[in-house]
């Protein structure tokens, strides 16, 4: 019976050995705290031989503890990972499965050991790579989230490199094309100048040490696992263990290198590869920074050119408006004189032409302000019926000359409107003049009414009409439509209509049929405004103006003073004149005025400075600016200087009367 058991046990032993060999696993049998068997595979893993095994100290305490618990029935686990420190300093990782067996008739524990050292190493590298990728991703994110200065980029990249390698010191040197050092960013403080770059220079001049370096993927990148002396000036240490260099260069006008010193002993090729990735991130940051700088330069240049064009247009506008104001004012005075029918007709042509020039200047000025974001929309209560009638009458001479009918209708519920009077008038005027221009026979009509809570303005004509395929283009800048003949004008009137309407949160609709006519419809919300200054007061000027008033006119142009005096004296008011700001201040010291009309551009002392001094003398006198400067920044500057209101040149008599009524009534 005993022989059969022994024979059976022997078969078990042979089966266990065969199973271990077939699985390619290490086999270890422990019996009574003694290793009784190990196979060749385990011996290879442990770097020993089966014969020498008993003499080796393999730190088997872990196995003996497992055996003890299992033999006492207190451990039911079948698998666990173990770590064994080998004599040559290496560490082996194994996955252990154990169970109880009978070995030569006695209880024993058999361990099947699978070598997982390579897998553990791969897992460690994977985890480290995930950390590297996380740091790289975070670095890229921080660089791309917002524009960084060169110093900020250097700090971000250097910190990332040091964190990845656990180095004790690092330097990022950036130079320009001429070799001049642009920036030196280092991780350690207290040194007036970092000595690590000097250590690198001496290393690169040592042929023996350079032969020992490990080159990287990027040309010029390397690391050296050697202890190197450093200058006594270094406050970090008298020597550093390892050194690494990664150069970077891109299309930006800077280049340089990243140096890490005193890296860990385990620093190797994988770390160098990560540093090269850091250098690529740095290149990305520098390329982006260069692109941002180039874009900013291009933007600044474009804005500068736009500002120069805007300023040029403002200057030209001012120079044209001033003499044009004289033409219109003198023509207006002539209209009130005894003229023959022929003279009156000729004068109407003069005024129509002058107003056309004025409208063109206004359109160009407004279009420039819209495109540069400087347009401002004002909100005020005004008489829409009066505005429509005034615009119609201004255009009637040209309509009569062409034999066209001209009619208008304003519904009672919109006779007063809240919005920007000047801009609404400009839209209506542009639509009417456009209709007159392209109509040879028939009727032109202006209608205003409320529709679904919006102001609806219709300008219809019986003109040449517009083909459907051209209607989407007609509001484009400099577009006159393809009408089979050359059209007069610049082609910006309808573009201004569309853009002004949209600035006021409105919209434009066109219905047209060739040979039948066109109808342009503008929809504007009540109180349409782009967040502008409030203007209050009844804008209607029906009824007589005040009978008694003393007004000071400060204007350097003699023609303009003549018109203003004639216009104001017709109302029966007392007028004083000043040819410049100094004269205006002097007169304000002598007399008390009910209102002052102040030209802004005058010699010796301009209107703003003169108004400042007059306010010290007569704090509450209304001062109305008379100016050809139509840009929003000019308006803002005038109003911030304390003037009450603005009348643009060429002077619109109706507009001037409205302001006189408002301020003379309240003065």
SESE-717139 format. One record per residue (C-alpha): residue in one letter; x negated, y, z negated; residue number from 1. Coordinates in nm, 3 decimals. Layout:
N
aa,x,y,z,i
A,X,Y,Z,NUM
...
//
This chain:
667
aa,x,y,z,i
X,0.000,0.000,0.000,1
X,-0.283,0.239,-0.089,2
X,-0.457,0.156,0.235,3
X,-0.146,0.245,0.430,4
X,-0.118,0.581,0.249,5
X,-0.482,0.659,0.316,6
X,-0.439,0.564,0.677,7
X,-0.130,0.783,0.696,8
X,-0.317,1.073,0.535,9
X,-0.596,1.034,0.784,10
X,-0.350,1.059,1.067,11
X,-0.222,1.384,0.914,12
X,-0.572,1.524,0.897,13
X,-0.642,1.430,1.256,14
X,-0.307,1.582,1.364,15
X,-0.377,1.908,1.183,16
X,-0.718,1.940,1.348,17
X,-0.574,1.866,1.690,18
X,-0.295,2.120,1.640,19
X,-0.537,2.392,1.535,20
X,-0.765,2.321,1.831,21
X,-0.476,2.325,2.075,22
X,-0.349,2.657,1.941,23
X,-0.696,2.811,1.945,24
X,-0.658,2.904,1.579,25
X,-0.891,2.881,1.287,26
X,-0.821,2.598,1.039,27
X,-0.912,2.604,0.671,28
X,-0.825,2.345,0.409,29
X,-0.867,2.424,0.038,30
X,-0.840,2.166,-0.232,31
X,-0.896,2.227,-0.601,32
X,-1.051,2.572,-0.539,33
X,-1.290,2.420,-0.290,34
X,-1.307,2.445,0.087,35
X,-1.296,2.092,0.217,36
X,-1.264,2.163,0.588,37
X,-1.290,2.435,0.853,38
X,-1.294,2.402,1.232,39
X,-1.538,2.547,1.483,40
X,-1.296,2.825,1.586,41
X,-1.285,2.967,1.235,42
X,-1.660,2.940,1.206,43
X,-1.696,3.145,1.525,44
X,-1.457,3.409,1.396,45
X,-1.643,3.437,1.066,46
X,-1.984,3.442,1.236,47
X,-2.112,3.130,1.060,48
X,-2.134,2.752,1.108,49
X,-1.939,2.477,0.944,50
X,-2.255,2.349,0.780,51
X,-2.347,2.688,0.636,52
X,-1.994,2.776,0.536,53
X,-2.017,2.638,0.185,54
X,-2.316,2.855,0.118,55
X,-2.154,3.177,0.245,56
X,-1.969,3.422,0.023,57
X,-1.660,3.489,0.231,58
X,-1.445,3.654,-0.035,59
X,-1.193,3.369,-0.048,60
X,-1.020,3.501,-0.357,61
X,-0.720,3.596,-0.146,62
X,-0.685,3.241,-0.015,63
X,-0.728,3.081,-0.354,64
X,-0.456,3.306,-0.496,65
X,-0.222,3.205,-0.216,66
X,-0.303,2.838,-0.273,67
X,-0.247,2.867,-0.647,68
X,0.094,3.028,-0.612,69
X,0.204,2.788,-0.342,70
X,0.086,2.476,-0.528,71
X,0.279,2.596,-0.832,72
X,0.585,2.650,-0.614,73
X,0.604,3.028,-0.678,74
X,0.548,3.155,-0.324,75
X,0.773,3.060,-0.036,76
X,0.625,3.296,0.228,77
X,0.489,3.129,0.539,78
X,0.294,3.415,0.700,79
X,0.089,3.718,0.601,80
X,-0.198,3.928,0.732,81
X,-0.533,3.910,0.556,82
X,-0.854,4.107,0.582,83
X,-1.199,3.954,0.543,84
X,-1.522,4.153,0.505,85
X,-1.800,3.974,0.694,86
X,-2.167,3.964,0.603,87
X,-2.273,4.172,0.904,88
X,-2.051,4.461,0.791,89
X,-1.766,4.388,1.027,90
X,-1.407,4.343,0.915,91
X,-1.195,4.059,1.049,92
X,-0.815,4.071,1.047,93
X,-0.622,3.743,1.055,94
X,-0.265,3.628,1.041,95
X,-0.237,3.340,0.793,96
X,0.022,3.062,0.776,97
X,-0.021,2.807,0.501,98
X,0.153,2.500,0.367,99
X,0.093,2.209,0.125,100
X,-0.041,1.879,0.255,101
X,-0.195,1.559,0.126,102
X,-0.567,1.555,0.202,103
X,-0.750,1.230,0.124,104
X,-0.471,1.140,-0.115,105
X,-0.478,1.466,-0.307,106
X,-0.274,1.788,-0.288,107
X,-0.432,2.061,-0.076,108
X,-0.342,2.379,0.111,109
X,-0.399,2.411,0.482,110
X,-0.435,2.758,0.637,111
X,-0.386,2.827,1.006,112
X,-0.570,3.156,1.080,113
X,-0.503,3.354,1.397,114
X,-0.764,3.619,1.478,115
X,-0.582,3.952,1.525,116
X,-0.885,4.178,1.490,117
X,-0.860,4.306,1.848,118
X,-0.488,4.363,1.812,119
X,-0.539,4.554,1.487,120
X,-0.807,4.764,1.654,121
X,-0.575,4.835,1.946,122
X,-0.294,4.928,1.709,123
X,-0.527,5.163,1.523,124
X,-0.637,5.325,1.848,125
X,-0.274,5.352,1.957,126
X,-0.181,5.527,1.635,127
X,-0.481,5.755,1.666,128
X,-0.393,5.825,2.029,129
X,-0.040,5.913,1.926,130
X,-0.187,6.157,1.676,131
X,-0.416,6.297,1.944,132
X,-0.127,6.333,2.187,133
X,0.076,6.501,1.915,134
X,-0.201,6.750,1.844,135
X,-0.256,6.812,2.215,136
X,0.116,6.859,2.274,137
X,0.139,7.096,1.980,138
X,-0.161,7.291,2.108,139
X,-0.013,7.319,2.458,140
X,0.325,7.418,2.313,141
X,0.172,7.693,2.100,142
X,-0.025,7.824,2.396,143
X,0.271,7.821,2.635,144
X,0.536,7.949,2.393,145
X,0.407,8.304,2.398,146
X,0.118,8.494,2.558,147
X,-0.198,8.466,2.348,148
X,-0.505,8.681,2.333,149
X,-0.840,8.524,2.415,150
X,-0.926,8.514,2.044,151
X,-0.596,8.341,1.959,152
X,-0.649,8.081,2.232,153
X,-1.001,8.011,2.106,154
X,-0.881,7.972,1.748,155
X,-0.598,7.736,1.842,156
X,-0.818,7.513,2.058,157
X,-1.107,7.502,1.810,158
X,-0.878,7.415,1.518,159
X,-0.725,7.132,1.722,160
X,-1.069,6.992,1.812,161
X,-1.187,6.997,1.451,162
X,-0.868,6.832,1.327,163
X,-0.898,6.555,1.585,164
X,-1.260,6.470,1.509,165
X,-1.270,6.555,1.139,166
X,-1.586,6.753,1.211,167
X,-1.725,6.990,0.950,168
X,-1.828,7.264,1.192,169
X,-1.740,7.386,1.537,170
X,-1.804,7.675,1.772,171
X,-1.628,7.791,2.086,172
X,-1.845,8.017,2.301,173
X,-1.691,8.205,2.593,174
X,-1.899,8.398,2.843,175
X,-1.825,8.602,3.156,176
X,-1.969,8.552,3.505,177
X,-2.276,8.757,3.419,178
X,-2.360,8.537,3.121,179
X,-2.258,8.796,2.865,180
X,-2.095,8.646,2.559,181
X,-1.729,8.753,2.552,182
X,-1.626,8.566,2.239,183
X,-1.776,8.336,1.976,184
X,-1.516,8.171,1.757,185
X,-1.635,7.945,1.473,186
X,-1.464,7.750,1.202,187
X,-1.692,7.839,0.912,188
X,-1.718,8.188,0.765,189
X,-1.993,8.376,0.592,190
X,-2.254,8.351,0.870,191
X,-2.349,8.666,1.054,192
X,-2.426,8.445,1.351,193
X,-2.359,8.074,1.390,194
X,-2.681,7.872,1.437,195
X,-2.510,7.572,1.599,196
X,-2.548,7.713,1.955,197
X,-2.921,7.751,1.886,198
X,-2.938,7.386,1.772,199
X,-2.768,7.290,2.099,200
X,-3.021,7.490,2.302,201
X,-3.315,7.320,2.131,202
X,-3.148,6.982,2.178,203
X,-3.097,7.038,2.552,204
X,-3.465,7.124,2.587,205
X,-3.569,6.796,2.417,206
X,-3.601,6.536,2.693,207
X,-3.625,6.243,2.451,208
X,-3.306,6.334,2.265,209
X,-3.122,6.407,2.588,210
X,-3.204,6.057,2.707,211
X,-3.024,5.923,2.400,212
X,-2.705,6.120,2.455,213
X,-2.377,5.967,2.567,214
X,-2.247,6.156,2.879,215
X,-1.877,6.230,2.917,216
X,-1.630,6.236,3.201,217
X,-1.671,6.610,3.259,218
X,-2.004,6.715,3.407,219
X,-2.222,6.849,3.127,220
X,-2.020,6.693,2.844,221
X,-2.206,6.467,2.598,222
X,-2.244,6.366,2.236,223
X,-2.546,6.254,2.037,224
X,-2.533,6.042,1.721,225
X,-2.849,6.174,1.558,226
X,-2.928,6.377,1.251,227
X,-3.063,6.714,1.360,228
X,-3.230,6.988,1.154,229
X,-3.080,7.336,1.153,230
X,-3.203,7.678,1.049,231
X,-3.217,7.770,0.682,232
X,-2.977,8.052,0.771,233
X,-2.692,7.803,0.799,234
X,-2.484,7.811,0.482,235
X,-2.317,7.481,0.568,236
X,-2.615,7.245,0.538,237
X,-2.984,7.211,0.614,238
X,-2.909,6.945,0.875,239
X,-2.618,6.814,1.080,240
X,-2.543,6.454,1.158,241
X,-2.408,6.454,1.514,242
X,-2.342,6.707,1.786,243
X,-2.106,6.722,2.083,244
X,-2.076,6.959,2.376,245
X,-1.790,6.996,2.626,246
X,-1.819,7.272,2.888,247
X,-1.516,7.431,3.051,248
X,-1.484,7.638,3.364,249
X,-1.190,7.741,3.581,250
X,-1.092,8.007,3.829,251
X,-1.061,8.266,3.555,252
X,-1.358,8.503,3.512,253
X,-1.471,8.334,3.189,254
X,-1.640,8.004,3.106,255
X,-1.817,7.851,2.810,256
X,-1.847,7.541,2.596,257
X,-1.701,7.377,2.288,258
X,-1.955,7.252,2.032,259
X,-1.872,7.027,1.738,260
X,-2.129,6.947,1.470,261
X,-2.152,6.716,1.170,262
X,-1.902,6.474,1.317,263
X,-1.815,6.145,1.141,264
X,-2.043,5.845,1.177,265
X,-1.769,5.660,1.362,266
X,-1.758,5.927,1.630,267
X,-1.772,5.762,1.972,268
X,-1.675,5.767,2.341,269
X,-1.304,5.777,2.263,270
X,-1.352,6.098,2.059,271
X,-1.552,6.253,2.341,272
X,-1.269,6.175,2.581,273
X,-1.027,6.352,2.348,274
X,-1.253,6.655,2.334,275
X,-1.256,6.665,2.712,276
X,-0.877,6.670,2.698,277
X,-0.903,6.962,2.458,278
X,-1.128,7.138,2.712,279
X,-0.864,7.076,2.979,280
X,-0.603,7.230,2.750,281
X,-0.834,7.528,2.709,282
X,-0.865,7.558,3.086,283
X,-0.487,7.548,3.111,284
X,-0.459,7.824,2.853,285
X,-0.716,8.041,3.030,286
X,-0.555,7.989,3.369,287
X,-0.217,8.080,3.222,288
X,-0.364,8.383,3.048,289
X,-0.524,8.495,3.374,290
X,-0.192,8.444,3.555,291
X,-0.010,8.644,3.288,292
X,-0.272,8.920,3.311,293
X,-0.248,8.925,3.691,294
X,0.132,8.933,3.673,295
X,0.123,9.216,3.418,296
X,-0.120,9.411,3.635,297
X,0.103,9.358,3.939,298
X,0.409,9.457,3.736,299
X,0.237,9.766,3.598,300
X,0.120,9.859,3.945,301
X,0.467,9.811,4.092,302
X,0.624,10.008,3.809,303
X,0.363,10.279,3.851,304
X,0.432,10.299,4.224,305
X,0.807,10.303,4.160,306
X,0.760,10.577,3.900,307
X,0.545,10.774,4.142,308
X,0.809,10.739,4.415,309
X,1.078,10.835,4.167,310
X,0.881,11.139,4.054,311
X,0.811,11.236,4.414,312
X,1.181,11.209,4.497,313
X,1.267,11.412,4.188,314
X,1.027,11.687,4.290,315
X,1.148,11.689,4.650,316
X,1.509,11.685,4.529,317
X,1.444,11.985,4.306,318
X,1.270,12.179,4.581,319
X,1.556,12.114,4.825,320
X,1.837,12.174,4.578,321
X,1.716,12.520,4.476,322
X,1.735,12.684,4.824,323
X,2.038,12.472,4.909,324
X,2.208,12.620,4.605,325
X,2.148,12.966,4.749,326
X,2.294,12.863,5.086,327
X,2.612,12.723,4.932,328
X,2.657,13.009,4.688,329
X,2.620,13.276,4.954,330
X,2.850,13.083,5.186,331
X,3.104,13.061,4.903,332
X,3.091,13.438,4.855,333
X,3.133,13.491,5.228,334
X,3.443,13.273,5.228,335
X,3.613,13.523,5.000,336
X,3.533,13.815,5.232,337
X,3.724,13.934,5.539,338
X,3.617,13.696,5.816,339
X,3.744,13.644,6.164,340
X,3.882,13.301,6.252,341
X,3.567,13.218,6.445,342
X,3.343,13.331,6.157,343
X,3.544,13.127,5.909,344
X,3.511,12.817,6.129,345
X,3.135,12.866,6.162,346
X,3.104,12.917,5.789,347
X,3.295,12.595,5.726,348
X,3.042,12.410,5.943,349
X,2.758,12.564,5.741,350
X,2.915,12.460,5.411,351
X,2.997,12.110,5.536,352
X,2.640,12.060,5.653,353
X,2.498,12.194,5.327,354
X,2.725,11.968,5.123,355
X,2.619,11.672,5.339,356
X,2.256,11.745,5.252,357
X,2.349,11.777,4.885,358
X,2.539,11.447,4.893,359
X,2.244,11.271,5.057,360
X,2.010,11.400,4.785,361
X,2.251,11.289,4.513,362
X,2.286,10.944,4.671,363
X,1.911,10.896,4.695,364
X,1.863,11.019,4.338,365
X,2.134,10.793,4.197,366
X,2.020,10.493,4.398,367
X,1.667,10.536,4.262,368
X,1.797,10.565,3.906,369
X,2.017,10.255,3.947,370
X,1.730,10.049,4.087,371
X,1.494,10.161,3.808,372
X,1.754,10.108,3.535,373
X,1.761,10.478,3.443,374
X,2.119,10.557,3.543,375
X,2.354,10.668,3.268,376
X,2.733,10.668,3.286,377
X,2.922,10.926,3.085,378
X,3.271,10.897,2.945,379
X,3.494,11.201,2.944,380
X,3.857,11.291,2.996,381
X,3.912,11.470,3.326,382
X,4.187,11.565,3.566,383
X,4.177,11.301,3.841,384
X,4.439,11.478,4.054,385
X,4.233,11.796,4.052,386
X,3.917,11.602,4.138,387
X,4.082,11.429,4.436,388
X,4.229,11.757,4.562,389
X,3.893,11.934,4.534,390
X,3.709,11.660,4.726,391
X,3.980,11.651,4.993,392
X,3.967,12.026,5.044,393
X,3.589,12.018,5.066,394
X,3.612,11.764,5.349,395
X,3.916,11.918,5.523,396
X,3.720,12.151,5.756,397
X,3.538,11.857,5.915,398
X,3.864,11.659,5.943,399
X,4.037,11.956,6.106,400
X,3.745,11.999,6.346,401
X,3.797,11.638,6.460,402
X,4.175,11.675,6.467,403
X,4.235,11.423,6.186,404
X,4.512,11.422,5.931,405
X,4.401,11.423,5.565,406
X,4.639,11.329,5.283,407
X,4.621,11.220,4.921,408
X,4.844,11.093,4.643,409
X,4.763,11.050,4.273,410
X,5.016,10.869,4.055,411
X,5.134,11.064,3.751,412
X,5.017,10.796,3.508,413
X,4.654,10.840,3.617,414
X,4.644,11.215,3.671,415
X,4.411,11.219,3.370,416
X,4.140,10.955,3.357,417
X,3.867,10.865,3.109,418
X,3.536,10.788,3.277,419
X,3.241,10.953,3.448,420
X,3.388,11.239,3.649,421
X,3.075,11.302,3.853,422
X,3.028,10.936,3.950,423
X,3.396,10.879,4.029,424
X,3.388,11.193,4.243,425
X,3.076,11.072,4.419,426
X,3.243,10.739,4.504,427
X,3.554,10.912,4.642,428
X,3.346,11.166,4.835,429
X,3.128,10.899,4.995,430
X,3.431,10.694,5.100,431
X,3.608,10.997,5.247,432
X,3.308,11.126,5.443,433
X,3.245,10.773,5.570,434
X,3.608,10.748,5.686,435
X,3.587,11.085,5.864,436
X,3.260,10.986,6.030,437
X,3.400,10.667,6.186,438
X,3.751,10.790,6.273,439
X,3.824,10.972,6.599,440
X,4.205,10.974,6.598,441
X,4.477,10.943,6.339,442
X,4.493,10.978,5.965,443
X,4.273,10.941,5.656,444
X,4.445,10.890,5.323,445
X,4.333,10.884,4.960,446
X,4.555,10.716,4.699,447
X,4.500,10.661,4.325,448
X,4.724,10.454,4.097,449
X,4.713,10.208,3.806,450
X,4.716,9.837,3.883,451
X,4.692,9.572,3.612,452
X,4.542,9.818,3.368,453
X,4.275,9.937,3.613,454
X,4.240,10.252,3.819,455
X,4.282,10.166,4.185,456
X,4.139,10.409,4.441,457
X,4.223,10.347,4.809,458
X,4.062,10.528,5.102,459
X,4.216,10.417,5.431,460
X,4.153,10.531,5.787,461
X,4.257,10.459,6.145,462
X,3.899,10.438,6.266,463
X,3.696,10.186,6.461,464
X,3.714,9.912,6.197,465
X,3.457,9.649,6.103,466
X,3.430,9.291,6.230,467
X,3.484,9.024,5.963,468
X,3.133,8.879,5.999,469
X,2.985,9.225,5.935,470
X,3.195,9.311,5.631,471
X,2.967,9.130,5.383,472
X,2.672,9.336,5.510,473
X,2.834,9.680,5.522,474
X,2.748,9.762,5.160,475
X,2.381,9.683,5.213,476
X,2.120,9.955,5.194,477
X,2.062,10.142,5.525,478
X,2.337,9.935,5.690,479
X,2.559,10.124,5.932,480
X,2.727,9.821,6.085,481
X,2.696,9.703,6.446,482
X,2.952,9.929,6.607,483
X,2.825,9.953,6.961,484
X,2.692,10.309,6.928,485
X,2.439,10.490,6.716,486
X,2.598,10.625,6.399,487
X,2.499,10.945,6.225,488
X,2.382,10.924,5.865,489
X,2.141,10.717,5.661,490
X,2.351,10.411,5.579,491
X,2.317,10.448,5.203,492
X,2.659,10.596,5.120,493
X,2.845,10.266,5.087,494
X,2.550,10.107,4.905,495
X,2.576,10.384,4.645,496
X,2.953,10.330,4.622,497
X,2.908,9.960,4.549,498
X,2.625,9.999,4.299,499
X,2.786,10.288,4.111,500
X,3.112,10.094,4.091,501
X,2.937,9.788,3.951,502
X,2.743,9.999,3.699,503
X,3.084,10.116,3.572,504
X,3.199,9.751,3.547,505
X,3.422,9.785,3.851,506
X,3.441,9.621,4.194,507
X,3.491,9.715,4.560,508
X,3.716,9.543,4.812,509
X,3.725,9.594,5.190,510
X,4.001,9.522,5.440,511
X,3.926,9.607,5.801,512
X,4.024,9.520,6.157,513
X,3.837,9.641,6.467,514
X,4.036,9.903,6.655,515
X,4.293,9.934,6.375,516
X,4.105,10.084,6.082,517
X,3.965,10.012,5.736,518
X,4.073,10.035,5.375,519
X,3.819,10.052,5.097,520
X,3.957,9.982,4.750,521
X,3.768,10.055,4.429,522
X,3.885,9.914,4.095,523
X,3.761,10.084,3.779,524
X,3.851,10.000,3.419,525
X,4.005,10.282,3.217,526
X,3.731,10.443,3.010,527
X,3.465,10.281,3.230,528
X,3.127,10.360,3.085,529
X,2.786,10.211,3.062,530
X,2.739,10.302,2.697,531
X,2.697,10.671,2.749,532
X,2.754,10.998,2.568,533
X,3.110,11.097,2.480,534
X,3.242,11.421,2.626,535
X,3.563,11.557,2.489,536
X,3.794,11.843,2.563,537
X,4.061,11.926,2.819,538
X,3.890,11.946,3.155,539
X,4.184,12.111,3.331,540
X,4.114,12.472,3.420,541
X,4.469,12.569,3.516,542
X,4.551,12.911,3.379,543
X,4.338,13.219,3.334,544
X,3.991,13.215,3.186,545
X,3.920,13.443,2.886,546
X,3.949,13.812,2.979,547
X,3.665,13.937,2.758,548
X,3.325,13.765,2.745,549
X,2.962,13.867,2.755,550
X,2.740,13.620,2.939,551
X,2.363,13.608,2.984,552
X,2.236,13.461,3.313,553
X,1.869,13.354,3.295,554
X,1.754,13.262,3.647,555
X,1.430,13.336,3.831,556
X,1.579,13.310,4.184,557
X,1.727,13.643,4.293,558
X,1.979,13.480,4.529,559
X,2.111,13.260,4.250,560
X,2.141,13.558,4.012,561
X,2.331,13.750,4.277,562
X,2.580,13.467,4.321,563
X,2.624,13.412,3.947,564
X,2.679,13.784,3.884,565
X,2.931,13.814,4.170,566
X,3.116,13.498,4.066,567
X,3.135,13.592,3.698,568
X,3.213,13.960,3.749,569
X,3.514,13.861,3.960,570
X,3.653,13.717,3.637,571
X,3.603,14.056,3.470,572
X,3.318,13.952,3.237,573
X,3.011,14.151,3.132,574
X,2.692,14.003,3.272,575
X,2.327,14.052,3.172,576
X,2.043,13.907,3.383,577
X,1.697,13.773,3.291,578
X,1.436,13.668,3.545,579
X,1.249,13.439,3.303,580
X,1.259,13.292,2.953,581
X,1.076,13.579,2.786,582
X,1.331,13.831,2.917,583
X,1.614,13.602,2.805,584
X,1.480,13.586,2.448,585
X,1.427,13.962,2.443,586
X,1.789,14.026,2.552,587
X,1.917,13.777,2.293,588
X,1.746,13.983,2.023,589
X,1.935,14.296,2.139,590
X,2.281,14.161,2.222,591
X,2.524,13.897,2.101,592
X,2.646,13.666,2.378,593
X,2.954,13.449,2.411,594
X,2.768,13.209,2.645,595
X,2.428,13.173,2.815,596
X,2.363,13.015,3.157,597
X,2.000,12.904,3.141,598
X,1.787,12.796,3.435,599
X,1.538,12.531,3.319,600
X,1.245,12.591,3.557,601
X,1.132,12.955,3.518,602
X,0.790,13.125,3.511,603
X,0.618,13.251,3.195,604
X,0.862,13.068,2.966,605
X,1.090,12.783,3.079,606
X,1.454,12.743,2.982,607
X,1.397,12.482,2.710,608
X,1.149,12.695,2.518,609
X,1.363,13.004,2.565,610
X,1.668,12.815,2.432,611
X,1.468,12.709,2.124,612
X,1.384,13.072,2.040,613
X,1.738,13.195,2.116,614
X,1.881,12.930,1.879,615
X,1.677,13.093,1.600,616
X,1.843,13.425,1.681,617
X,2.197,13.311,1.771,618
X,2.236,12.954,1.636,619
X,2.588,12.889,1.764,620
X,2.588,13.047,2.110,621
X,2.679,12.788,2.380,622
X,2.388,12.738,2.624,623
X,2.458,12.564,2.956,624
X,2.159,12.444,3.156,625
X,2.155,12.531,3.528,626
X,1.909,12.297,3.693,627
X,1.821,12.105,4.008,628
X,1.668,11.824,3.800,629
X,1.925,11.545,3.833,630
X,1.744,11.247,3.680,631
X,1.871,11.092,3.360,632
X,1.546,11.157,3.173,633
X,1.588,11.526,3.265,634
X,1.944,11.527,3.129,635
X,1.831,11.354,2.812,636
X,1.543,11.597,2.762,637
X,1.775,11.897,2.808,638
X,2.043,11.772,2.570,639
X,1.786,11.668,2.308,640
X,1.649,12.023,2.322,641
X,1.985,12.144,2.187,642
X,2.154,12.279,2.501,643
X,2.528,12.214,2.513,644
X,2.582,12.102,2.871,645
X,2.437,12.080,3.221,646
X,2.546,12.214,3.561,647
X,2.352,12.077,3.856,648
X,2.240,12.277,4.155,649
X,2.390,12.327,4.407,650
X,2.653,12.467,4.174,651
X,3.004,12.334,4.209,652
X,3.235,12.625,4.127,653
X,3.505,12.401,3.987,654
X,3.256,12.223,3.764,655
X,3.117,12.554,3.642,656
X,3.468,12.683,3.569,657
X,3.548,12.373,3.363,658
X,3.245,12.424,3.144,659
X,3.306,12.797,3.108,660
X,3.661,12.730,2.994,661
X,3.551,12.466,2.742,662
X,3.273,12.667,2.579,663
X,3.417,13.018,2.603,664
X,3.740,12.894,2.448,665
X,3.554,12.742,2.151,666
X,3.285,13.006,2.105,667
//
